[in-house]
Amino acid sequence: MKNKSIAIYSGEIPSTTFIERLIAGLASSGNTIYLFGKQKKKVIYPKNIKKIGYSSKLTKFITLLKYTLLLSIFKSNEKQKLDGIIDKQKGNRKIKQLKYYPVLYHKPDIFHLQWAKGIEDWLWVKEFGIQFVLSLRGTHISISPIADDALHTKYINNFHKVDGFHAVSRAILEQAKDYESDLKNTAVIYSGLDLDKLIYKSKRTINSELKILSIGRSHWLKGYSYALDAFSILKEEDFNFQYKIIGIDNDEELLFQRNQLHLEEEVIFQKNVSFEKIIAVIYESDIVLLPSLEEGIANVVLEAMALGTLIISTECGGMTEIIKHNENGFIVPIRDSKAIAETIKRVNQLGLEKYNAIGFNARKAIENQHGKDKMIHDFEVFYDKINNSNPTV
């Protein structure tokens, strides 16, 4: 595979865990990676990861001045063409120049946009021979265009212009076909985990007070209200449990629901903690519960499966692409509190040997489908496919 120059664009430096893992992996394969956008904090990358970021009014001014001069001296015709494109776009002209000029000057082989909502901002790269790739992720595809008619129209008008689509699951790829039925150059590439840092451990015992864990931000799509109703059922049956949600802290509606269901002693809300602490809590838990109404494929589920803690997940989004019911985890219907409660009781009755057998199967599934090396290899193949589909570029 020929080494390439690739812009991985999320708009922020550094980006999410998955995107940072992709950046590091592609760079380790010998590609030159460009990162553009707002720099949230200082980060040191290898030499072949080129960071063009700005974090203050001064650094924005310096960046704009630098690339205005470079383009004026070395690529004046292309600068004039891009300025004409900018003039036809809505929004602040200076902000667009700040974002666009560095990309035009460095001119990567591939511009890989991570968030679909920004599609109209970046299609211009195709005018300069840069291949345009779009990732299909989460609510940008499954929820936002349903609630936002303008976004729905934006996707319909522009998806056919994209050179290639990366989808985080087969389910989300199918949802994207609502906006363009004939998506070209598609690839489902799953999140890759650094399995050297996620050590599988079989359980030595299952807690007499069953410890159940959920992790994720406070949002109605996470389905926490249905989880609380499930635990109300379990409490009425004198089932012994502790349920912890990390990532919501002081959510007024959930606090009210917990109070109304008299679950203050059994249910703990906790603010976000470090990745290391999350891993430790997953190890300590007997079950990781994903009660969501919609997901791509939740990273916390993948991590728990890699570590050996059993999963109960709703059949949302792409979760059934990794979880095989009663084989490497458990699947329940969406919005079904009774099913959640019944499945928790079922896990409690498994016995240690069966519990660990399911946990071991989960680890093997992650190794087969979600290893970091597989993810990077699949992206390399995908990018080659994009280039080969347009060999004149």
C-alpha positions in Angstrom: 0.0 0.0 0.0 1.4 3.4 -1.0 1.9 5.9 1.7 -0.5 8.9 1.5 -1.0 12.3 3.0 -4.3 12.4 4.9 -6.1 15.1 6.7 -8.2 13.7 9.6 -10.5 16.6 10.3 -12.8 16.8 13.4 -12.2 20.5 14.0 -10.5 20.0 17.3 -7.0 19.0 18.4 -6.8 16.5 20.1 -10.0 14.8 19.1 -12.0 11.8 20.5 -10.3 8.6 21.6 -11.3 6.7 18.5 -10.1 9.5 16.1 -6.8 9.9 18.0 -6.3 6.2 17.8 -6.9 6.3 14.0 -4.5 9.2 13.7 -1.7 7.4 15.6 -2.3 4.2 13.7 -2.2 5.7 10.2 0.9 7.7 11.1 2.7 4.5 12.4 2.1 3.0 9.0 4.2 5.7 7.4 1.4 8.0 6.2 1.7 11.8 6.6 -1.3 13.0 8.7 -2.5 16.6 8.8 -4.6 17.9 11.7 -6.4 21.3 11.3 -8.6 23.2 13.7 -8.9 24.6 17.2 -6.3 23.3 19.6 -7.9 22.5 22.9 -4.7 21.6 24.7 -1.1 20.9 24.0 -0.2 17.5 22.6 3.0 16.1 21.2 2.7 14.0 18.0 5.3 12.1 15.9 7.0 14.1 13.2 4.8 12.8 10.4 1.7 14.1 12.2 1.5 17.7 11.1 -0.5 19.9 13.5 -1.9 23.2 12.3 -3.9 24.5 15.2 -4.9 27.8 16.8 -6.2 28.5 20.3 -6.4 32.3 20.8 -7.1 35.5 18.8 -3.3 35.9 18.4 -2.6 32.4 17.1 -5.6 32.7 14.8 -4.2 36.0 13.4 -0.8 34.5 12.9 -2.1 31.4 11.2 -4.3 33.4 8.8 -1.5 35.8 8.0 1.0 33.0 7.5 -1.1 31.0 5.1 -2.4 34.1 3.3 1.2 35.0 2.5 2.2 31.4 1.5 -0.7 31.0 -0.8 -0.2 34.4 -2.3 3.4 33.6 -3.1 3.3 30.0 -4.1 -0.3 29.2 -5.1 -1.8 32.5 -6.1 -4.2 31.1 -8.7 -5.5 28.4 -6.4 -6.0 31.0 -3.6 -8.0 33.2 -6.0 -10.1 30.2 -6.9 -10.7 29.3 -3.3 -11.6 33.0 -2.4 -14.2 32.8 -5.1 -15.7 29.7 -3.5 -15.7 31.3 -0.1 -17.5 34.4 -1.5 -20.4 32.2 -2.5 -20.7 30.6 0.9 -22.6 31.9 3.9 -20.8 32.8 7.1 -17.8 34.8 8.2 -15.3 35.2 5.4 -12.2 35.5 7.7 -13.1 32.4 9.7 -13.5 30.4 6.5 -10.1 31.6 5.3 -8.6 30.7 8.6 -10.0 27.1 8.3 -9.5 26.6 4.6 -6.2 28.3 3.7 -3.9 25.8 5.6 -5.7 22.8 4.0 -5.3 24.3 0.5 -1.6 25.1 1.0 -0.7 21.6 2.4 -3.1 19.9 -0.1 -3.4 16.3 1.3 -4.3 13.4 -0.9 -7.4 12.7 1.1 -9.5 15.0 3.3 -11.4 12.8 5.8 -14.2 14.7 7.5 -15.3 13.1 10.8 -18.7 14.8 11.3 -21.3 14.8 8.6 -22.9 18.1 9.6 -19.9 19.9 8.2 -20.2 18.4 4.7 -21.1 21.7 2.9 -18.1 23.5 4.4 -15.6 21.1 3.0 -16.8 19.8 -0.4 -14.7 22.5 -2.0 -11.5 20.4 -1.5 -12.7 18.3 -4.5 -12.2 21.3 -6.8 -8.4 21.1 -6.0 -8.0 17.3 -6.7 -8.3 16.3 -3.0 -10.4 13.1 -2.4 -13.2 13.8 0.0 -14.1 11.1 2.5 -16.9 11.3 5.1 -17.4 9.3 8.3 -21.0 8.3 9.2 -21.3 8.5 13.0 -24.0 8.3 15.6 -26.6 11.1 16.0 -25.3 13.0 13.0 -26.9 10.4 10.9 -29.5 8.6 13.1 -31.1 11.5 15.0 -30.1 15.1 13.9 -31.4 15.0 10.3 -34.8 13.6 11.5 -35.2 16.6 13.9 -33.6 19.2 11.5 -35.2 19.5 8.0 -32.4 21.7 6.8 -29.8 19.1 7.7 -31.9 16.4 6.1 -32.0 18.4 2.9 -28.3 19.2 3.1 -27.5 15.5 3.2 -29.8 14.7 0.2 -28.2 17.5 -1.8 -24.6 16.6 -1.1 -24.1 12.9 -0.2 -23.8 12.0 -3.9 -20.8 14.3 -4.2 -18.7 12.4 -1.6 -15.9 10.2 -2.9 -16.2 7.6 -0.1 -18.0 6.9 3.1 -16.7 5.3 6.3 -19.4 3.9 8.6 -18.9 2.9 12.2 -21.5 0.1 11.8 -23.6 -1.6 9.2 -26.7 -0.2 10.8 -25.7 3.4 10.4 -24.6 2.8 6.8 -28.2 1.6 6.1 -29.6 4.7 7.8 -27.4 6.9 5.6 -29.0 5.4 2.5 -32.1 7.4 3.4 -30.2 10.5 2.0 -28.5 8.8 -0.9 -29.6 5.3 -1.9 -26.5 4.6 -4.0 -23.7 5.5 -1.7 -20.4 4.9 -3.5 -17.1 3.5 -2.1 -18.4 2.6 1.3 -16.6 0.7 4.1 -17.8 -0.4 7.5 -14.8 -0.1 9.7 -15.3 -0.8 13.4 -13.6 1.1 16.3 -10.2 -0.4 17.0 -9.1 -0.9 20.6 -5.6 -1.0 22.0 -6.0 -4.5 23.5 -2.6 -4.4 25.1 -4.1 -1.8 27.5 -7.3 -3.8 28.0 -6.3 -7.0 29.8 -8.9 -9.7 30.0 -9.6 -11.0 33.5 -12.0 -13.8 34.4 -14.1 -13.2 37.5 -13.1 -15.0 40.7 -16.4 -14.2 42.3 -19.7 -12.5 41.5 -20.7 -9.9 44.1 -23.5 -10.9 46.4 -24.7 -7.3 46.0 -24.7 -7.3 42.2 -22.8 -4.3 40.8 -24.2 -2.9 37.6 -22.6 0.0 35.7 -23.6 2.4 32.9 -21.3 5.0 31.4 -22.4 8.0 29.2 -23.5 11.5 29.1 -26.9 12.7 30.3 -29.2 12.5 27.3 -32.6 11.0 26.7 -31.2 8.7 24.0 -29.1 6.9 26.6 -32.3 5.4 28.0 -31.4 5.8 31.7 -35.1 6.4 32.7 -35.9 2.9 31.5 -32.9 1.5 33.5 -34.2 3.2 36.6 -37.6 1.7 36.1 -36.0 -1.7 35.8 -34.2 -1.2 39.1 -37.5 -0.2 40.7 -38.9 -3.6 39.6 -35.8 -5.3 41.1 -36.1 -3.4 44.4 -39.7 -4.4 44.8 -38.5 -8.0 44.5 -35.9 -7.5 47.2 -33.1 -8.1 44.7 -29.7 -7.0 46.1 -27.9 -4.6 43.7 -26.0 -1.4 43.3 -26.4 0.6 40.1 -23.9 3.3 39.2 -24.1 5.8 36.2 -20.8 7.6 35.4 -21.1 10.7 33.4 -24.4 12.4 34.5 -23.7 13.8 38.0 -26.6 16.3 38.7 -29.3 15.5 36.1 -32.5 17.1 37.4 -34.9 14.7 35.7 -33.0 11.5 36.7 -32.5 12.8 40.3 -36.3 13.4 40.5 -37.0 9.9 39.1 -34.6 8.3 41.5 -36.3 10.0 44.3 -39.8 9.1 43.2 -38.7 5.4 42.9 -37.0 5.5 46.3 -33.7 4.3 44.8 -31.4 6.8 46.6 -29.5 4.1 48.4 -29.2 1.7 45.4 -28.5 4.1 42.5 -25.4 6.3 42.4 -24.8 9.2 39.9 -21.2 10.1 39.4 -19.5 12.8 37.2 -17.0 11.8 34.5 -13.7 10.2 35.7 -10.5 9.4 33.9 -10.2 6.5 31.5 -8.0 4.6 34.0 -10.6 4.9 36.7 -13.4 3.8 34.3 -11.4 0.7 33.5 -11.0 -0.1 37.2 -14.8 0.4 37.8 -15.6 -1.9 34.9 -13.4 -4.6 36.4 -15.2 -4.2 39.7 -18.6 -4.4 38.1 -20.6 -7.6 37.4 -22.6 -6.1 34.5 -22.2 -3.2 32.2 -25.7 -2.0 31.1 -26.3 -0.1 27.9 -30.0 0.9 28.0 -29.8 3.3 25.0 -32.4 4.0 22.4 -29.8 4.7 19.7 -26.1 4.1 19.4 -23.5 3.4 16.7 -21.5 0.8 18.6 -20.8 2.1 22.1 -17.1 2.1 22.9 -17.8 1.4 26.6 -19.4 -1.9 25.6 -16.4 -2.8 23.5 -14.1 -2.0 26.4 -16.1 -4.0 28.9 -16.3 -7.0 26.6 -12.5 -6.8 26.2 -12.0 -6.8 30.0 -14.4 -9.7 30.7 -17.3 -7.9 32.3 -20.7 -9.1 31.0 -22.8 -6.8 28.8 -26.6 -6.3 28.8 -27.5 -4.0 25.9 -30.6 -2.9 24.1 -30.8 -3.9 20.4 -30.1 -0.3 19.3 -28.1 0.8 16.3 -25.2 -1.5 15.6 -25.0 -3.3 19.0 -26.2 -6.6 17.6 -23.2 -6.5 15.2 -20.9 -7.4 18.1 -23.2 -8.9 20.8 -24.6 -12.3 20.2 -27.3 -13.0 22.6 -26.5 -15.6 25.3 -23.2 -16.2 23.6 -21.0 -13.2 24.4 -23.5 -11.0 26.1 -27.2 -10.3 26.3 -29.6 -8.2 24.1 -32.9 -6.8 25.3 -35.6 -4.8 23.4 -35.4 -1.0 23.5 -37.6 0.8 26.1 -38.3 -2.5 27.9 -37.6 -2.1 31.6 -39.0 -5.5 32.5 -36.7 -7.2 30.1 -33.7 -5.4 31.6 -34.8 -6.5 35.1 -35.3 -10.1 34.0 -32.0 -10.3 32.2 -30.1 -8.9 35.2 -31.7 -11.6 37.3 -30.7 -14.2 34.7 -27.0 -13.0 34.8 -27.1 -13.3 38.6 -28.2 -17.0 38.3 -25.5 -18.0 35.7 -22.9 -19.3 38.1 -19.2 -18.4 37.8 -18.2 -20.9 35.2 -21.0 -19.8 32.7 -20.3 -16.2 33.5 -16.6 -16.5 32.6 -17.4 -18.5 29.5 -19.6 -15.7 28.1 -16.9 -13.2 29.1 -14.2 -15.1 27.3 -16.4 -15.3 24.2 -16.8 -11.5 24.4 -13.0 -11.0 24.5 -12.5 -13.2 21.5 -15.2 -11.3 19.6 -13.4 -8.0 20.3 -10.1 -9.5 19.2 -11.5 -10.7 15.9 -13.5 -7.5 15.0 -12.2 -4.6 17.0 -8.4 -4.8 17.2 -6.5 -1.6 16.5 -4.3 -3.3 13.8 -7.4 -4.5 12.0 -8.9 -1.0 12.0 -5.8 0.6 10.6 -5.5 -2.1 7.9 -9.1 -1.7 6.9 -8.7 2.1 6.6 -5.6 1.7 4.5 -7.5 -0.6 2.1 -10.4 1.8 2.1 -8.2 4.8 1.2 -6.5 2.8 -1.6 -10.0 2.0 -2.9 -10.9 5.7 -3.0 -7.7 6.6 -4.8 -8.0 3.8 -7.3 -11.6 4.8 -8.1 -10.3 8.1 -9.4 -6.7 7.4 -10.7 -6.4 10.7 -12.5 -6.2 12.6 -9.1 
